[in-house]
Amino acid sequence: MVAIGLIVAMAGLGAAYGVRNWLEASTGQQTSPELSASHIITIGAQRYVMPAELLTDPIQRRDGFAERMDLSLALPLGENGKLSEVAITIMPRGRMRASAALLDSVYLHQFASDQLSGVPGLVGKPLELDAGTNGETVWYDPLSANPFVAKCMTPVTMTTGDRTCLRVLTLSDRNTAVIAFEPAALDNWRSFDARIEEALTPLRK
Protein backbone atom coordinates (compact mmCIF):
# COMPACT_ATOMS: atom_id res chain seq x y z
CA MET A 1 0.00 0.00 0.00
CA VAL A 2 2.87 2.35 0.81
CA ALA A 3 4.35 1.71 -2.63
CA ILE A 4 1.04 2.52 -4.27
CA GLY A 5 0.82 5.77 -2.34
CA LEU A 6 4.28 6.81 -3.42
CA ILE A 7 3.52 6.09 -7.06
CA VAL A 8 0.32 8.10 -6.94
CA ALA A 9 2.07 11.03 -5.31
CA MET A 10 4.86 11.06 -7.87
CA ALA A 11 2.50 10.65 -10.80
CA GLY A 12 0.19 13.34 -9.48
CA LEU A 13 2.98 15.88 -9.12
CA GLY A 14 4.14 15.34 -12.67
CA ALA A 15 0.74 15.08 -14.32
CA ALA A 16 -0.04 18.77 -14.56
CA TYR A 17 3.31 19.43 -16.26
CA GLY A 18 2.79 16.72 -18.86
CA VAL A 19 -0.79 17.63 -19.64
CA ARG A 20 0.11 21.30 -19.97
CA ASN A 21 2.69 20.46 -22.60
CA TRP A 22 0.26 18.16 -24.40
CA LEU A 23 -2.39 20.88 -24.49
CA GLU A 24 0.11 23.47 -25.72
CA ALA A 25 1.07 21.19 -28.57
CA SER A 26 -2.56 20.51 -29.48
CA THR A 27 -3.34 24.24 -29.63
CA GLY A 28 -0.34 25.01 -31.83
CA GLN A 29 1.82 26.71 -29.22
CA GLN A 30 5.54 26.23 -29.59
CA THR A 31 7.33 23.73 -27.42
CA SER A 32 11.05 23.46 -26.80
CA PRO A 33 13.14 21.15 -29.04
CA GLU A 34 13.69 18.93 -26.02
CA LEU A 35 9.94 18.33 -25.65
CA SER A 36 9.33 17.87 -29.37
CA ALA A 37 11.60 14.80 -29.47
CA SER A 38 10.47 11.18 -29.24
CA HIS A 39 12.20 8.35 -27.40
CA ILE A 40 12.13 4.58 -27.84
CA ILE A 41 11.68 3.19 -24.34
CA THR A 42 11.47 -0.52 -23.57
CA ILE A 43 9.44 -1.70 -20.58
CA GLY A 44 9.45 -5.48 -20.10
CA ALA A 45 9.21 -6.93 -23.61
CA GLN A 46 7.38 -3.92 -25.07
CA ARG A 47 8.93 -0.97 -26.90
CA TYR A 48 7.17 2.40 -26.84
CA VAL A 49 7.80 5.36 -29.10
CA MET A 50 7.10 8.05 -26.53
CA PRO A 51 6.84 11.80 -27.23
CA ALA A 52 8.99 13.56 -24.64
CA GLU A 53 6.19 16.00 -23.83
CA LEU A 54 4.08 13.17 -22.40
CA LEU A 55 6.77 12.02 -19.98
CA THR A 56 6.37 13.74 -16.64
CA ASP A 57 9.87 12.93 -15.37
CA PRO A 58 12.65 14.65 -17.37
CA ILE A 59 15.08 11.89 -16.37
CA GLN A 60 13.00 9.40 -18.34
CA ARG A 61 13.35 11.37 -21.59
CA ARG A 62 15.96 9.06 -23.12
CA ASP A 63 16.11 5.92 -25.24
CA GLY A 64 16.70 2.46 -23.80
CA PHE A 65 15.39 -0.01 -21.26
CA ALA A 66 13.56 1.32 -18.19
CA GLU A 67 11.99 -0.07 -15.05
CA ARG A 68 9.12 2.40 -15.17
CA MET A 69 7.70 5.16 -17.32
CA ASP A 70 5.52 8.00 -16.00
CA LEU A 71 3.29 9.79 -18.45
CA SER A 72 0.29 12.08 -18.44
CA LEU A 73 -2.60 11.98 -20.91
CA ALA A 74 -5.85 13.86 -21.42
CA LEU A 75 -8.53 11.26 -22.23
CA PRO A 76 -12.28 11.59 -22.93
CA LEU A 77 -13.31 10.12 -19.57
CA GLY A 78 -15.13 13.17 -18.20
CA GLU A 79 -18.78 14.03 -18.43
CA ASN A 80 -20.09 13.97 -22.02
CA GLY A 81 -16.67 12.99 -23.32
CA LYS A 82 -14.86 15.91 -21.75
CA LEU A 83 -11.10 15.49 -21.53
CA SER A 84 -9.90 14.39 -18.12
CA GLU A 85 -6.29 14.29 -16.93
CA VAL A 86 -4.94 10.80 -16.25
CA ALA A 87 -1.51 9.99 -14.79
CA ILE A 88 -0.14 6.59 -15.83
CA THR A 89 2.88 4.68 -14.57
CA ILE A 90 3.88 1.70 -16.70
CA MET A 91 6.02 -1.04 -15.16
CA PRO A 92 6.95 -4.63 -16.06
CA ARG A 93 4.33 -7.20 -15.13
CA GLY A 94 4.49 -8.64 -11.65
CA ARG A 95 5.70 -5.45 -9.99
CA MET A 96 2.22 -4.71 -8.61
CA ARG A 97 -0.95 -6.76 -8.32
CA ALA A 98 -3.92 -5.70 -10.42
CA SER A 99 -6.81 -4.06 -8.60
CA ALA A 100 -9.16 -6.90 -9.57
CA ALA A 101 -6.84 -9.43 -7.89
CA LEU A 102 -6.81 -7.35 -4.69
CA LEU A 103 -10.60 -7.32 -4.38
CA ASP A 104 -10.96 -10.80 -2.90
CA SER A 105 -7.49 -11.22 -1.41
CA VAL A 106 -7.19 -7.86 0.38
CA TYR A 107 -10.07 -5.40 0.11
CA LEU A 108 -12.85 -7.86 0.96
CA HIS A 109 -11.31 -8.41 4.40
CA GLN A 110 -11.07 -4.66 5.05
CA PHE A 111 -14.59 -3.59 4.05
CA ALA A 112 -16.63 -1.60 6.57
CA SER A 113 -20.33 -2.40 6.95
CA ASP A 114 -21.47 0.70 5.04
CA GLN A 115 -22.23 0.68 1.33
CA LEU A 116 -22.17 3.73 -0.92
CA SER A 117 -23.98 4.47 -4.16
CA GLY A 118 -23.56 7.15 -6.78
CA VAL A 119 -21.77 5.41 -9.66
CA PRO A 120 -24.22 3.46 -11.85
CA GLY A 121 -23.19 -0.19 -11.98
CA LEU A 122 -20.58 0.04 -9.23
CA VAL A 123 -20.75 -0.69 -5.52
CA GLY A 124 -18.83 1.55 -3.14
CA LYS A 125 -17.41 0.01 0.04
CA PRO A 126 -15.46 2.12 2.54
CA LEU A 127 -12.43 0.46 4.08
CA GLU A 128 -12.09 0.11 7.83
CA LEU A 129 -10.08 2.93 9.38
CA ASP A 130 -8.01 0.48 11.42
CA ALA A 131 -6.72 -1.04 8.17
CA GLY A 132 -4.54 2.05 7.80
CA THR A 133 -6.56 3.30 4.85
CA ASN A 134 -7.77 6.62 6.28
CA GLY A 135 -11.31 6.35 4.97
CA GLU A 136 -10.54 5.14 1.45
CA THR A 137 -13.36 3.71 -0.66
CA VAL A 138 -13.24 0.81 -3.10
CA TRP A 139 -15.58 0.94 -6.08
CA TYR A 140 -16.14 -2.30 -7.96
CA ASP A 141 -18.40 -4.13 -10.37
CA PRO A 142 -20.06 -6.92 -8.33
CA LEU A 143 -21.33 -8.84 -11.37
CA SER A 144 -18.12 -9.54 -13.29
CA ALA A 145 -15.70 -12.43 -12.92
CA ASN A 146 -12.90 -9.99 -13.79
CA PRO A 147 -14.33 -6.85 -12.23
CA PHE A 148 -13.48 -3.21 -12.64
CA VAL A 149 -11.99 -2.16 -9.28
CA ALA A 150 -10.68 1.26 -8.24
CA LYS A 151 -9.75 2.76 -4.89
CA CYS A 152 -10.44 6.41 -4.08
CA MET A 153 -8.86 8.37 -1.27
CA THR A 154 -12.18 9.86 -0.15
CA PRO A 155 -15.84 9.12 -0.94
CA VAL A 156 -16.68 10.15 -4.48
CA THR A 157 -18.11 13.68 -4.84
CA MET A 158 -18.16 13.75 -8.65
CA THR A 159 -16.34 17.06 -8.90
CA THR A 160 -13.43 17.94 -11.16
CA GLY A 161 -10.15 18.17 -9.31
CA ASP A 162 -7.30 16.07 -8.04
CA ARG A 163 -6.60 12.57 -9.31
CA THR A 164 -7.55 10.85 -6.07
CA CYS A 165 -8.62 7.48 -7.52
CA LEU A 166 -6.30 4.62 -8.39
CA ARG A 167 -6.64 1.59 -10.64
CA VAL A 168 -3.96 -1.00 -11.41
CA LEU A 169 -4.47 -3.14 -14.51
CA THR A 170 -2.60 -5.58 -16.69
CA LEU A 171 -2.19 -4.15 -20.19
CA SER A 172 -2.63 -6.10 -23.40
CA ASP A 173 1.17 -5.91 -23.87
CA ARG A 174 1.47 -7.68 -20.49
CA ASN A 175 2.98 -4.71 -18.69
CA THR A 176 1.27 -3.23 -15.63
CA ALA A 177 -0.30 0.23 -15.57
CA VAL A 178 -0.97 2.21 -12.41
CA ILE A 179 -3.53 4.87 -13.23
CA ALA A 180 -4.41 7.89 -11.09
CA PHE A 181 -7.55 9.74 -12.17
CA GLU A 182 -10.36 12.06 -11.12
CA PRO A 183 -13.34 10.46 -9.31
CA ALA A 184 -15.75 11.77 -11.95
CA ALA A 185 -14.16 9.38 -14.48
CA LEU A 186 -15.72 6.48 -12.58
CA ASP A 187 -18.94 7.23 -14.44
CA ASN A 188 -17.16 5.91 -17.54
CA TRP A 189 -15.85 2.78 -15.87
CA ARG A 190 -17.20 0.47 -18.60
CA SER A 191 -14.98 2.13 -21.23
CA PHE A 192 -12.13 3.06 -18.89
CA ASP A 193 -9.70 0.26 -19.74
CA ALA A 194 -10.49 0.51 -23.45
CA ARG A 195 -9.65 4.23 -23.40
CA ILE A 196 -6.30 3.51 -21.77
CA GLU A 197 -5.50 0.85 -24.36
CA GLU A 198 -6.57 3.08 -27.25
CA ALA A 199 -4.23 5.82 -26.02
CA LEU A 200 -1.27 3.48 -25.60
CA THR A 201 -1.70 1.43 -28.80
CA PRO A 202 -0.20 4.03 -31.21
CA LEU A 203 2.74 4.45 -28.84
CA ARG A 204 3.70 0.78 -29.06
CA LYS A 205 6.33 -0.30 -31.58
N, C-alpha and C positions, 0 to 999 in steps of 0.2 A: 504493500500500500504506500509505503514511504517513497519507493521508486516511482510509482505512478504520480504521486504528488509533485515530485521534482520535475518529471517530464512535462506535466501540465504547466507548471510555473515557468519553465524555460520556454516552452512553445508559446505560451500566452504573451510573454514579454517580447518575443520576436515577431509575433503575428502582425501587429499593427504596422511595423516597418515593411514587411513583405507585401502586405496588401496595398499599402500606400504606393509602393513602386509599381505594383501590378496595375493599379488604377491609373497612375500617371501614364503608363505605357498605352493603356487602352484609350485614353483621351488625347493621345498625340503629344503629350509633353515630353521633352527631352530627358533622357536618362544618361548617366555617365557611361563611358565605354566599359567600365568594369561590370556594370549591371546589365549591359546589353549582350554580354558573352553567354555562351552555353557551355556546360561541363558534362562529360560522360562519367557518371558515378555508378559504381557497382555495389549493390547491397545484396548479400547472399549470392544467388546465381543470376540475379536480374540486373541488367544495365539500364540506366535511365539517362536520357539526354535532358538535362535540367537547366532551364534559363536561370542565370544567376540571380535575377530580380525576385525569383520565387523562394530562394533560400534565405532563411531568416538569420542564419549564423554565417558571418563573413568567412570564418575559418573553413567552412564547408565548400566554399566556392573554388573548387579545384577538381581536376580529373583524378580518377583512380578508385581503389576499393575504400569502402567506409563502413563503419559499424552502425552508423545512424545517419539520417538525413532529415533535417527539419525544414519544412516548407509551409507557406501560407497561401491559401486559395480563397477566392470569392466564388461561392457556388450558389445556385438557385434553390436554396433550402429554406428561405424565409417565406413569409406570407405572400400568396399569389405569385410565387416564383421570384420574389425579391432576393437579390444577392445577399448572402450571409457569409461572414468571415469564418473560416475553418482553419485551425492549426493542425498540421499532420506531422507526426514523427514516424518515419519508416525505419524498421530494424529487421535483421534476419529473423526467420521463424524460430520459435522456441524461446526467445528472450522474454516474452511476456505471454501470459495466458489470455486467450480471447474472453471478452465479457460474457459470452454465452456459456463458456465452460465454467465461469465463476459463479453462475447463478445457483446451481445446485450444490456445488462443492464449498462455497464460501457464503454468499449473500443469504441463501435460504436460512442458514443457521444464525444470522444476525438480524433478521427482520423483526421489527416491532409489531405490535398488534394492530396498529392503525393501517388504513388503506386509503390512498389518495386517488382522486380522479381528475380529469382535466385534459388528458391527451387521448383522443378517440382511438380505441384499440389497444391501449397500453394500460397496465396496472402499475400504480405507484406505491412502493412500500418503503417507508422510512426505516433506516437502520438504527439499531439500539445505540444509545449514546455511550454505553459502557464498552462498545466494540471499538472505541477510538475513532469513530467516524464523524463526530461533531454534527449530527443531524443530517447526514447525507441521505439522499433518496434514490432508490433504484427503480427505474422504469423498464418494464419488460412486457413482451407479448406472451400471454399465458397459453396460447393455443398452438404454438409452433414447436416442432421437435428441435429446431435450431433457431431459437428465438432471438429477436432483436433485444438487446440489453444495453442500457446506458445508466451511468451513475452521475447524479447532479449534486453539487455541493450544498444547495439549499432547495426547498420545495419550489417547483416550477411556478413562475409568475407570468410567463409568456410575454416578457418585455425584452426589447432589444438592448443588448449590453455585453457584459463580459462573457467569455466562453467558459462557463462554469459546469458544463456537462462533458462527460468523458465516455468514449466507446473504444474498445480494442477489438479489432477484427483481423482475420487472416485474409490476405489479399489473394486474388486469382493467380498472382505470380509467386505465391507461397511465402512472401514476406509478411511481416506483421505491421499493422498501422495503428498508431495511437492517435485518436482524433479528439480534439477539444473544440467544443462548439457552443453556440448560444442555445439556451433552453427552448426558445421558440422553434428551433429546427426540429424538435421532437414531433411536431405536427406532421412532418414529412418523413416519418420513420420508415414507411413502406418503401420509399425510393432512396433512402439515405445511402445505403451501401452501393447501390447502382450509380448514384451521382459521384461517389468517391472513385469508383472504378472508371467511369467515363472520363473523369478529369485526369486520371493517371495513365490511362491507356495510350494516348498520343505521346507521352513522355517515356514510354518503354521502348527499348531498342532491341 
